[in-house]
Structure formats: C-alpha cells, structure tokens
Amino acid sequence: MSEPEVASTRRARRSTSEDEVLLDRELADLPLELRWREWMLRVEAVIFAAAEPVGRETLARVIGKDCSIDLIIDDLQEELRERPYEIVFVAGGWQHRTRSRFAVPIRASQASTRSAAPALSDFEAMVLMAIAYFQPITRGDLSKIFGKEVSRDTIASLRGGNLLASGPRSPTPGAPYTYVTTKHFLTAFGMQTLRDLPDIEALEDAGLLSRTATASERDFPAADDSEP
C-alpha cells in the first residue's frame, strides 16, 4: 500500500473513531422522556436514510446499550399509523415503505419514485418465481420448466436488477452454474424470508409451476449451461 493510501486509511479510521466518541448513545444527562424521543428520532433517521433494510446491529450503534430496539420500533410504527408510509420488517431489517393503498395515486401522479420493485416482463417474472421456489437451479432446468429456452439475456436482466446471484455449481456433468435469489429480491417484494413465498400448490393448480417435472429432469441440464 502506498503512503497516500496509508494516510487515507488512517484518516478514515480516525474519522470513524471520532464519530463514535462524539455520539453520546446513553444520553444520561437528559430526562427519560427526552432521551427516549431522541433515540426514536435517531432510529427513524437511520432507517429513512438507508438504501437497504437496516438490521438490529446497525441500529444498536446509535442508541443506548439498555434501550430496546423493538420498543422503539413499536413506538415509531404507532406514531406513523395515520401517515401514508410505515416502517416494515423485510429481508432481516427495517425499512420505510409507502402504504400499499397509496399505490394508485402514486402511479397516477407519474412522479419518479424510489420503488424497490423492478419493472419485469411477464416472462422475467415467471422465471424469477421459478428460481425463488427451486433454487439453486440451472438455466437448463429453467428451460425445461417453461418448455422453451430461458436465454442468457433473461438471466442477465434479472441479475442486473440485483434479484439473482450465482449459486453453487451443479454436481452434474459440465458443472453448470446455478442461480439463487438475493437479499434484494426479498426487499423488493416485501418478504422477510423465502418462507413468505405464496403456497406453491396454488401455482401448481394454476399450471404455472410443476415440482414433479423439475425434480425428474433436474439431473439433465442443457449442454450450453457451462457459462453464467
């Protein structure tokens, strides 16, 4: 590492250390009511500013060691009850979200939004759904599910939206790549975990997905799956 890089690293560390010293987490000099209010404001500010859901460990850095994050969140949610937005728990953390009942007026306004849900074609949405249920899964297996090729362009589009990532190599001949959903996938669709996916039996009844076909064909990936 060069001297300028070393100096920059030291400055960054010093800045972080100074921030930790300057931030009074305990607020012992304040009455309890004002202390609690300040902790609430800090937690909401961090959640509001964050690009991704904020976990418990991150929030703990800005409040006193004996402060309950869960009670802080409960009070914030109560305070926002009459507001058009709320704090929800998704993908292992808390995030500000506009309430779903305001989706229509927001779309009607044609305003540019920070919507986490990406715009997907019908086929991209179906492929993403199949990956969510059957991951890790190869592109060849996906093609068999849909009865037509799932192109690399489709996979690239979903990866570009940070909805997919590479999974482990398949233990089948050629060791093709597999694909899995990401934490951003959970965030985008408002889920805490993959257990929040709709019941697959309803999708099977609708003829959208088939666990039987996938399981029987899983060991025979397409020959051109050797590249991501």
Order of alpha helices (4+ residues) and beta strands (2+ residues): alpha-alpha-alpha-alpha-beta-beta-alpha-alpha-beta-alpha-alpha-beta-beta-alpha-alpha-alpha
